[in-house]
Structures are given as structure tokens and as C-alpha cells.
């Protein structure tokens, strides 16, 4: 039996996919990337925003067609959409043979055995159960970097977000389990760990009675073979002096933070259920830049939240212009059912949402290009991602670039480099968001 996995949505979902692949590998199953060769297809779905939900549904429908036209014997749905809409999936897409909830990914092998035997089923646990961890993983990111999911769920309950209803309350993975997983990843060639959760900054508070991300960073930094540790999804109100000190103290921890602020207008932040004001945001950004002058700050914003006025939008533009974030992404607000924001008054028209999103992105583009120009002449340590086909050049990432969301650095060289190598590069030019450089010193 050959199994194909389609992993949609965020990197946290990808970790779940990799754990499911690991469990199936232990059972002796083979994998394929060719849907026409697959006997079983597993779609790990997402439903965070409307576009993600639509992509998940369309993917399930596309794969369902293969049961009628190809050799596909079984189709399994997992992930957030499967958790949230299991009844609708079973009734509207009858080709789906099994549905697995977010907390039951350790049942994937049982589900595959059942569908082979013709026994379609549902596999669910309470969304507040202990998160699945400690399972074998098949790393799908190329082997040189991997995501480390340090917690499951969220307690923040922002008014626009469905995650607590499909992933449960915040539950941390025990520190010793994370260190063990990091060691296993390093033994298999991983050189960069990217810490993810719905919110990484609250790590450990439920298990140890206090925020323990700084302690986790110190322990992960002792893992042999790991060169970079990157932190994503840090809520600004939880960034404290202890975390900043840990980032400064540990050479392996990249001077990079992803801080989703979502907005800059106090009125909008309050309606979002966020726990910061613009003054709070200014303070934490100033503190980070003072303590870690070369820190790279990424953020995300929501344009067109219910009740957002033109003045609110202008306030956000002014804030972005002043703060000059190194990296920034913008989403048009997605009206998600079963969230408080979905039934708020003064919903913003789709056209206006997109116009405001585009205005923010246009402003950020100019900021990003200026920052890229400022990097020319600097010497940076980079991780090689791969070779450019038929050219004497390689693709790499700096500490300022998380995979999949940020830019790249292109190295012009005839040297023979390998994916995962670290080299020092002098930046000689830039092309929009990306940098161009030449090898300054090799030290892998």
C-alpha cells in the first residue's frame, strides 16, 4: 500500500503530518508524492481563515474524484477542518473514509488499517487532552531544518480566531520531551530548530507555574549539531526581560522574533480581544531594539476588522511607517463563523478590506527594499538551502529569514556547497526582498 500525504495550513500542522508519517513508516507503509500512484491519500486540513478552509475543501474534493477515476482505494481527512466540520465532511464528501481530529493523530495507523479492511471510522479525543508528542517523525522540510512544536492550543481567545475551539486550551509539551526530540532531529541532520506553537511565549506556564521559554532555549542550545534556534509566534504582551536576556545570552538563538501584533489602533485592538495597546507595542519594540540592536522583527496585521474606520487604517499605516518592521505580512479579515467578531456590527466590505491590505503591503514593500539596500556591505552567516539550477549560484537564508515566509540570499560562487552548510557571505547587492552575495569565509 502506497500512501500520499497532503499537508495544508501552518507549520504546526506540518509537524502533525510528520508525526503521522513517522507512525506509518514504523508500520512498514510506503509513501508517494504521485496522487495517481497512491492507494490511500491523507489530507491534513486547515480552517484558520476562509481561504484556508476553501483550499482544504477543494483538495478533499479533488482527491475524492480519484476514487472514481483512479486507483485510489481510501481517503482520510485529518486536521482542523476535520475537527471542526466532521459531520459536514462525512455527509457532503462521502468519498472520505475516515476522519481524524486534531488530538487523535496517533490513531493514523489504526485509521489506515481500518480503511484497508473496509471499516471507515472517526477518531477523536477531547480537544483539551494531552497533546501528542514523542512520536517518530519523517521530516519533510529537506532535513536541514525542522519545526519543533512546543505547545498545543491557546488561551487568548481573540475575537476573530477559531483555534481554541479546534485545538483546545494552551498545553505545553514537557521540556524533557522537547530536548529529546531536538536531539533526535539533530542526529538526523537537522541544524536549525524553529520553535512553534499558537503562542510560544507562554510555554511552560501550565506545567511549571511560570513562563519557561528562556529555560527551554538554554537547554536546546546545548544540543550538539544544532546551530540555529528560531522563535516564531511571540505575543508581544508576554515578551519580558528574562526572554530578551536568554536571546542575548545564547549564541545559537537567532536575533529574530515573530511578533503578531494584528493592529495598531487601540479601538480595534480592544475589539479584537488583544491584550496590548499601541503604547505597549511601542514599548516592547523599543526594548527589543535597544537590547538586541541587530534583531529582525516580523509581524502580521489584519486589515478590515469589523468596525475598522478609515482613521484606524491610517493610524496603522502611520505606525508601520514609523516602526519599520523588517518583515511584515497582512491578511484581509476573514469572517469566521462561531467567533465573536463574525457577528459584530460594521463589517467592512471585502473590496475595502483588500484595498487596505494592499496599501499596507505597498508601504511595507518600500520599507523592505530600503532595509535590503542597507544590508549591502555587511557580512552575514547564512545557511545553504540548495543550488540554483544550471548556474554557479546557491540559495541561502540569513538569520533574518524564516523559511517559507521571508526572503533569500543568493550566493554567486563556483564552490561546492551542500544543503545545510553554514558559510559567511558578504552582501554585494539586492533584488527587491532578496540579497545577493559572495563567500567571505567558510566555516562548516
C-alpha positions as MATLAB code, in Angstrom:
seq = 'XXXXXXXXXXXXXXXXXXXXXXXXXXXXXXXXXXXXXXXXXXXXXXXXXXXXXXXXXXXXXXXXXXXXXXXXXXXXXXXXXXXXXXXXXXXXXXXXXXXXXXXXXXXXXXXXXXXXXXXXXXXXXXXXXXXXXXXXXXXXXXXXXXXXXXXXXXXXXXXXXXXXXXXXXXXXXXXXXXXXXXXXXXXXXXXXXXXXXXXXXXXXXXXXXXXXXXXXXXXXXXXXXXXXXXXXXXXXXXXXXXXXXXXXXXXXXXXXXXXXXXXXXXXXXXXXXXXXXXXXXXXXXXXXXXXXXXXXXXXXXXXXXXXXXXXXXXXXXXXXXXXXXXXXXXXXXXXXXXXXXXXXXXXXXXXXXXXXXXXXXXXXXXXXXXXXXXXXXXXXXXXXXXXXXXXXXXXXXXXXXXXXXXXXXXXXXXXXXXXXXXXXXXXXXXXXXXXXXXXXXXXX';
ca = [
       0.000    0.000    0.000;
       1.356    3.399   -1.010;
       0.229    6.424    0.971;
       0.297   10.068   -0.122;
       0.125   12.957    2.362;
      -1.153   16.443    1.562;
      -0.330   18.814    4.430;
      -2.151   22.146    4.316;
      -2.060   25.185    6.583;
       0.555   26.169    9.112;
       3.890   24.719   10.199;
       2.251   23.400   13.374;
       0.009   21.287   11.157;
       3.108   20.151    9.268;
       4.594   18.772   12.498;
       1.409   16.738   12.965;
       1.773   15.421    9.407;
       5.395   14.458   10.044;
       4.418   12.558   13.208;
       1.697   10.700   11.310;
       4.190    9.829    8.571;
       6.572    8.531   11.221;
       3.938    6.247   12.719;
       3.051    4.859    9.293;
       6.730    4.340    8.433;
       7.103    2.237   11.576;
       4.239    0.066   10.317;
       6.072   -0.504    7.036;
       3.953    1.590    4.682;
       5.454    3.181    1.584;
       4.921    6.787    0.574;
       4.440    8.515   -2.753;
       4.120   12.091   -3.993;
       2.159   10.962   -7.046;
      -1.590   11.021   -6.475;
      -2.054    8.605   -9.376;
       0.169    6.025   -7.660;
      -1.392    6.353   -4.211;
      -3.628    3.681   -2.735;
      -4.515    5.908    0.214;
      -4.418    9.698    0.446;
      -4.364   11.597    3.747;
      -5.275   15.307    3.639;
      -4.230   17.212    6.766;
      -6.591   20.171    6.585;
      -6.701   23.768    7.837;
      -9.631   26.066    8.617;
      -7.970   29.125   10.172;
      -9.335   31.611    7.617;
     -11.742   31.407    4.710;
      -9.084   30.878    2.045;
      -7.533   28.012    4.022;
     -10.930   26.406    4.537;
     -11.687   26.670    0.833;
      -8.320   25.161   -0.092;
      -8.913   22.237    2.269;
     -12.393   21.533    0.916;
     -11.253   21.791   -2.691;
      -8.328   19.453   -2.020;
     -10.631   16.858   -0.446;
     -12.995   17.132   -3.416;
     -10.123   16.803   -5.885;
      -8.799   13.708   -4.147;
     -12.306   12.280   -3.863;
     -12.520   12.309   -7.659;
      -9.584    9.911   -7.780;
     -11.687    7.260   -6.081;
     -13.953    7.303   -9.111;
     -11.332    7.712  -11.835;
      -8.059    6.288  -10.463;
      -6.638    3.521   -8.324;
      -7.286    5.341   -5.045;
      -8.815    2.978   -2.503;
      -9.262    5.241    0.506;
      -9.304    8.922    1.514;
      -8.644   10.146    5.067;
      -9.230   13.689    6.381;
      -7.298   14.974    9.390;
      -6.533   18.347   10.947;
      -8.501   21.438   11.914;
     -11.227   21.236    9.239;
     -11.740   17.574   10.127;
     -12.059   18.536   13.790;
     -14.460   21.410   13.187;
     -16.656   20.022   10.404;
     -16.553   16.247   10.735;
     -20.301   15.788   10.242;
     -20.361   18.015    7.173;
     -17.346   16.206    5.676;
     -18.934   12.787    6.124;
     -22.267   13.903    4.657;
     -21.058   16.214    1.875;
     -17.949   14.261    0.798;
     -18.935   10.596    1.238;
     -15.724    9.516   -0.517;
     -13.907   10.364    2.734;
     -13.476    7.022    4.504;
     -12.104    8.186    7.854;
     -11.915   11.452    9.772;
      -9.270   12.137   12.433;
      -9.493   15.014   14.923;
      -6.633   17.273   15.938;
      -5.902   15.392   19.161;
      -6.072   11.889   17.666;
      -3.207   11.963   15.166;
      -1.650    8.992   16.972;
      -4.572    6.954   15.594;
      -3.439    7.338   11.974;
      -2.120    3.762   11.695;
      -5.389    2.397   13.129;
      -7.336    4.506   10.658;
      -5.307    3.221    7.707;
      -5.742   -0.395    8.822;
      -9.484    0.163    9.233;
      -9.997    1.716    5.799;
      -7.983   -1.078    4.165;
     -10.349   -3.511    5.855;
     -13.327   -1.501    4.604;
     -14.215   -0.111    8.029;
     -14.407    3.668    7.732;
     -14.462    5.401   11.075;
     -13.992    8.588   13.098;
     -11.134    9.123   15.552;
     -11.490   11.896   18.107;
     -10.388   12.851   21.580;
     -11.305   15.822   23.729;
      -9.531   18.880   22.332;
      -8.055   19.554   25.780;
      -6.417   16.131   26.069;
      -2.654   15.869   26.476;
      -1.062   16.814   23.142;
       0.549   14.061   21.106;
       4.343   14.188   21.370;
       7.376   11.932   21.427;
       6.432   10.173   18.193;
       8.843    9.341   15.415;
       8.836   11.994   12.689;
       9.568   11.981    8.989;
      11.000   15.455    8.416;
       9.642   16.847    5.151;
      11.467   20.192    5.099;
      14.630   18.921    3.435;
      16.328   17.606    6.555;
      18.464   20.637    7.468;
      15.791   22.494    9.427;
      12.722   21.332   11.307;
       9.842   22.798   13.266;
       9.599   21.932   16.954;
       6.034   22.280   18.257;
       6.389   23.210   21.916;
       2.714   23.587   22.850;
      -0.811   22.932   21.644;
      -3.918   25.137   21.813;
      -4.399   28.708   23.003;
      -5.950   30.555   25.952;
      -6.066   34.041   24.441;
      -9.481   33.752   22.733;
      -9.018   36.655   20.305;
     -12.434   37.507   18.890;
     -11.514   36.638   15.285;
      -9.877   33.259   15.971;
     -11.341   29.742   15.905;
      -8.204   27.934   17.106;
      -9.222   27.418   20.771;
     -12.359   25.638   19.532;
     -10.417   23.181   17.366;
      -7.130   22.914   19.269;
      -8.237   23.463   22.885;
      -6.639   25.339   25.743;
      -2.910   26.012   25.978;
      -0.958   22.863   26.872;
       2.834   22.740   26.838;
       4.888   19.734   25.809;
       7.208   18.680   28.675;
      10.681   20.156   28.387;
      12.498   16.815   28.604;
      10.419   15.506   25.679;
      11.299   18.550   23.569;
      15.019   18.206   24.295;
      14.850   14.519   23.399;
      13.053   15.328   20.143;
      15.612   18.032   19.333;
      18.436   15.539   19.917;
      16.780   13.024   17.594;
      16.309   15.675   14.911;
      19.945   16.773   15.230;
      21.156   13.180   14.914;
      19.288   13.033   11.611;
      20.984   16.136   10.221;
      18.729   18.993   11.377;
      20.785   22.123   12.031;
      18.056   24.704   12.635;
      15.162   24.316   15.071;
      12.170   26.584   14.573;
      10.031   26.773   17.708;
       6.299   26.994   17.009;
       3.018   26.982   18.919;
      -0.102   29.115   18.777;
       1.921   31.217   21.192;
       5.486   30.312   22.118;
       5.971   32.966   24.826;
       3.621   31.280   27.320;
       5.495   27.989   27.091;
       5.618   26.048   30.345;
       3.287   28.203   32.431;
       0.728   25.393   32.666;
       3.324   22.740   33.533;
       5.846   24.615   35.651;
       3.852   27.517   37.076;
       5.866   30.126   35.190;
       6.809   31.062   31.668;
       9.704   28.736   30.838;
      10.693   29.558   27.255;
      14.020   31.069   28.426;
      14.910   27.837   30.233;
      13.868   25.761   27.213;
      16.095   27.878   24.961;
      19.080   27.270   27.250;
      18.534   23.517   27.192;
      18.007   23.349   23.434;
      21.177   25.386   22.929;
      23.170   22.528   24.485;
      22.033   20.053   21.806;
      25.023   19.066   19.689;
      24.567   19.632   15.956;
      22.023   22.446   16.291;
      23.402   25.771   15.044;
      20.315   27.984   14.914;
      17.205   28.211   17.082;
      14.460   30.468   15.753;
      11.356   31.579   17.682;
       8.025   32.211   15.968;
       4.623   33.438   17.238;
       5.594   35.522   20.277;
       2.674   37.503   21.663;
       4.023   40.974   22.486;
       2.468   41.228   25.955;
       4.359   38.123   27.071;
       7.832   39.238   25.969;
       9.717   40.011   29.179;
      13.246   40.840   30.282;
      14.045   37.193   31.026;
      13.231   36.139   27.452;
      15.216   39.039   25.991;
      18.179   38.121   28.211;
      18.017   34.481   27.052;
      18.040   35.508   23.393;
      21.048   37.744   24.040;
      22.905   35.113   26.055;
      22.526   32.131   23.724;
      24.573   32.408   20.539;
      22.510   29.710   18.840;
      19.252   31.646   19.289;
      18.716   33.805   16.224;
      18.213   37.505   16.814;
      14.829   37.178   15.162;
      11.331   37.339   16.630;
       7.969   36.882   15.017;
       5.537   39.110   16.945;
       1.959   39.063   15.583;
       0.521   42.423   16.695;
      -2.561   42.357   14.341;
      -3.284   46.110   14.602;
      -2.085   49.451   15.982;
      -5.370   51.194   16.777;
      -6.348   50.825   20.431;
     -10.031   50.738   19.495;
      -9.519   47.870   17.042;
      -7.155   46.002   19.371;
      -9.820   46.113   22.070;
     -12.497   44.714   19.748;
     -10.056   42.003   18.670;
      -9.692   40.928   22.303;
      -5.969   41.621   22.115;
      -4.154   42.377   25.346;
      -1.968   45.229   24.190;
      -2.291   48.899   23.351;
      -0.240   50.826   20.828;
       1.800   52.222   23.719;
       2.554   48.655   24.863;
       3.646   47.706   21.351;
       5.911   50.724   21.072;
       7.487   49.894   24.430;
       8.260   46.249   23.666;
       9.626   47.057   20.196;
      11.849   49.805   21.627;
      13.087   47.470   24.372;
      13.934   44.715   21.906;
      15.805   47.050   19.591;
      17.697   48.649   22.456;
      18.786   45.341   23.995;
      19.390   43.485   20.700;
      20.328   46.161   18.118;
      20.529   43.741   15.169;
      17.235   41.982   15.929;
      14.968   41.218   12.973;
      11.290   41.758   13.787;
       8.495   40.131   11.815;
       4.813   40.856   12.383;
       1.387   40.212   10.916;
      -1.581   42.555   10.615;
      -5.298   42.180    9.915;
      -6.852   44.734    7.570;
     -10.567   45.487    7.602;
     -11.509   44.116   11.023;
     -15.185   44.815   11.890;
     -15.620   48.442   12.860;
     -12.236   49.498   11.496;
     -12.610   53.096   10.328;
     -10.546   54.932    7.776;
      -8.901   56.715   10.714;
      -7.986   53.349   12.282;
      -6.474   52.266    8.982;
      -4.470   55.481    8.673;
      -3.252   55.015   12.242;
      -1.969   51.573   11.330;
      -0.236   52.921    8.224;
       1.475   55.613   10.307;
       2.544   53.017   12.877;
       4.018   50.687   10.256;
       5.797   53.613    8.621;
       7.315   54.651   11.934;
       8.193   51.198   13.295;
       9.793   49.969   10.056;
       9.337   46.264   10.709;
      11.917   44.095    8.958;
       9.269   41.603    7.837;
       5.518   42.066    7.672;
       2.516   40.180    6.334;
      -1.070   41.404    6.060;
      -4.311   39.413    5.929;
      -7.681   40.786    4.926;
     -10.036   39.997    7.816;
     -11.820   36.655    7.377;
     -15.298   36.397    8.927;
     -15.178   33.024   10.689;
     -18.391   31.500   11.971;
     -18.599   30.728   15.697;
     -16.296   33.624   16.541;
     -17.436   36.813   18.319;
     -16.071   39.012   15.529;
     -18.245   37.285   12.932;
     -21.411   38.785   14.418;
     -20.020   42.224   15.207;
     -21.660   45.244   13.659;
     -19.972   47.327   10.962;
     -18.442   44.504    8.928;
     -16.073   46.054    6.405;
     -16.826   45.390    2.699;
     -14.485   42.907    1.002;
     -13.292   45.480   -1.508;
     -12.319   47.888    1.270;
     -10.509   45.138    3.207;
      -8.415   44.296    0.168;
      -7.668   47.953   -0.607;
      -6.450   48.495    2.951;
      -4.409   45.292    2.862;
      -2.782   46.324   -0.390;
      -1.988   49.810    0.945;
      -0.208   48.310    3.944;
       1.722   45.876    1.775;
       2.756   48.645   -0.639;
       4.100   50.677    2.272;
       5.922   47.676    3.696;
       7.425   46.868    0.309;
       9.183   50.228    0.232;
      10.441   49.691    3.793;
      11.666   46.177    2.971;
      13.540   47.321   -0.135;
      15.281   50.048    1.872;
      16.271   47.534    4.527;
      17.631   45.186    1.858;
      19.729   48.033    0.462;
      21.049   48.741    3.975;
      22.392   45.166    4.156;
      24.801   45.714    1.251;
      28.378   45.539    2.538;
      27.501   43.527    5.630;
      28.957   40.079    6.355;
      26.361   37.513    7.426;
      26.335   33.854    8.378;
      23.910   32.015    6.105;
      22.504   28.512    5.787;
      22.634   26.992    2.304;
      19.215   25.868    1.041;
      20.234   24.444   -2.337;
      21.817   25.092   -5.708;
      20.350   27.252   -8.446;
      19.821   25.013  -11.478;
      22.432   25.414  -14.233;
      24.089   28.407  -12.518;
      27.149   28.918  -10.327;
      24.932   30.079   -7.509;
      23.243   28.820   -4.353;
      20.115   29.797   -2.449;
      20.611   30.524    1.243;
      18.899   32.084    4.254;
      20.268   34.533    6.809;
      19.271   34.650   10.488;
      16.775   37.279    9.339;
      14.850   34.837    7.165;
      12.429   32.164    8.336;
      11.738   29.534    5.663;
       8.673   29.981    3.524;
       7.758   33.483    4.682;
      10.861   35.670    4.336;
      13.450   36.312    1.662;
      16.595   34.547    0.447;
      20.227   35.344   -0.150;
      21.760   34.186   -3.428;
      25.469   33.272   -3.322;
      27.456   33.593   -6.513;
      30.234   31.009   -6.258;
      31.843   28.059   -8.015;
      32.479   26.394   -4.647;
      30.869   23.056   -3.941;
      28.349   23.675   -1.161;
      25.840   21.316    0.400;
      22.344   21.983    1.670;
      22.588   22.743    5.383;
      26.130   24.143    5.172;
      26.813   27.378    7.038;
      29.042   29.926    5.312;
      29.885   33.571    5.791;
      28.786   35.790    2.948;
      29.424   39.424    2.132;
      26.312   41.081    0.750;
      27.132   42.749   -2.575;
      23.687   43.672   -3.920;
      19.961   43.114   -3.506;
      16.958   42.392   -5.703;
      13.744   43.578   -4.078;
      13.290   41.360   -0.977;
      16.306   39.133   -1.666;
      20.011   39.694   -1.095;
      22.955   38.773   -3.326;
      26.421   37.985   -2.029;
      29.732   36.204   -2.334;
      31.501   33.816    0.034;
      33.511   35.679    2.641;
      34.661   32.749    4.737;
      33.727   29.094    5.043;
      33.435   27.506    8.455;
      31.139   24.495    8.184;
];
